[in-house]
Amino acid sequence: MRRIKVKVRHGYEVLVGRGLLKDCGMYIKSGDTKTRKILLVSETNVAPLYKDIAKASLEKEGYEVTEYIFEAGEQSKNLDQVTKMLEILAGNAFTRTDAVVALGGGVTTDMAGFAASIFLRGIKVYQIATTLLAQVDASVGGKTGVDLKEGKNLVGAFHQPSLVICDVDLLKSLTDEVFAEGMAEVIKYAFISDEDLYEKLKTKVTKDSPDLIDIVARCVELKAYVVEKDELDNGLRQTLNFGHTIGHVIERNSGYKIPHGYAVAKGMALISKKSRISKKLEEMLKLYDLPYEDPITPDELIAGIMSDKKKRGSKITIALVNEIGKCELKTIEPTEIKGYL
């Protein structure tokens, strides 16, 4: 098992290994002797596979577990669901020393983390990431939130978890498409900050790859470094948005029918069309069966960017890669994005 420390104000560990889920209660208990009650949040795809294992482990350590299961999908990532979580927390008399455990992918980690951040002005959240995308990205770094019809993640808060558990054995249950979604984020890390990771990814990574622990851990290390330097997303952390500015517009315009990882893949390819790395990026996306084209028009893209949460004043900062392993940030007017397409 790999242990990666995230050295922010309220620091925590990310555990990456195999067979961790069945002992999740023990790992949580080892750093938390005050919590009595836990709200276990999951969704309809994940809960039938893993909820009972997680709950049994938590109860074994003496936690009183309440469940909340929501309908899987980005469409559920809204304030109504968060309100229901808050009402369960309040109705079961959770206190400031109690906690939320998120068991699922990016939608679950974002929503459960947000509910934890605002209940009683903040209680602990533990993230048990069940998808590759959540393990390498969504569960780490403390960004939480929900969508509005006007845009993705427009409501949220920074709320760091108390522990993140990444059991790579859970990735075996993913469909090839959902695994590929996560690989879009892995590819992102390679292109923005790690040429060695890029070289490793040239040999196709699968759910059965023996070096999967190392790949997940490396992505977590890269994210942890950025988060430590810029916890509140005012500078370096914006490099993690490579492909996301365009990707979020594509995702929202599809009514969230295009999965996040696919939208990010398209976003990376589109923003890099005039970059020196464009061909290598396209080849990498093809290797992992990820899309790299989208019919979105420049005007549709600009309209979507105008409501992006990362917009500051009249301008937006975009992440650009012209050399593998190096990312630069450029602040532009939204209309200037046409020059990159």
ABEGO torsion letter per residue (X at the ends): XBBBBBBBABBBBBBBBBGAAAAAAAAAAAABAABABBBBBBBAAAAAAAAAAAAAAAAAAGBBBBBBBBBBEAAABBAAAAAAAAAAAAAAGBBAABBBBBBEBAAAAAAAAAAAAABGGEBBBBBBBABAAAAAAAABGGBBEBBBAAEBGABBBBBBBABBBBBAAAAAABBAAAAAAAAAAAAAAAAAABAAAAAAAABBBBAABAAAAAAAAAAAAAAAAAAAABAAGABAAAAAABGAAAAAAAAAAAGGABBAAAAAAAAAAAAAAABAAAAAAAAAAAAAGBBABBABBAAAAAAAAAABAABBEABBBBBBBABBGBBBBBBBBAAAAAAAX
